[in-house]
């Protein structure tokens, strides 16, 4: 009887180990963190929607330079605006299985991804060093993007993403920076962050 019980436990243990090795990777159920970009600082959250799908949301501030041209003196002046932004971005981490097969790290959602970035930049709360009569306009961005996310040192990660989409400027009347109401938006990001 002891031999049968021992054999059953041994088979069960081997099947458990084999099942864990073949377990498919998944995005984290929920993760909070901070991200520092070249011109931005934000707090982010990613929540799992499905095995390879996550909803990335972020709130932060960005520093944006722009040029003001004075046509009477033919001088160009660079000014800066600091404005808050809000991002909601569904992400599809398509590289998780391939990274696991190759024995690479999938911690903290380390994978390549495709996303549809939706961002609102609120000019009503913007801080600018402008002494001109123009005001910045709020904008809504919808940008399909390709990105790479990798983790290192257990809780740190870096991200690179690039995409081309639509920018819709929200004018309230008056003289605003931002050009046309609808524009092509080119979005490139390089960020480093920490997950809690």
ABEGO torsion letter per residue (X at the ends): XAAAAAAAAAAAAAAAAAAAAABBBBBBABBBBBBBBAABBBBBBBBBABAABBBBBBBBBBBBBBBBBBAAAGBBBBBBBBBBBBBBBBBBBAAAAAAAAAGBBABGGBBBBBBBBBBBBBAAABBBABABABBBBBBBBBBBBBBBBBBBGGABBBBBBBBBBBBBBBBAEEBBBGEBABBBBBBBBBBBBBBX
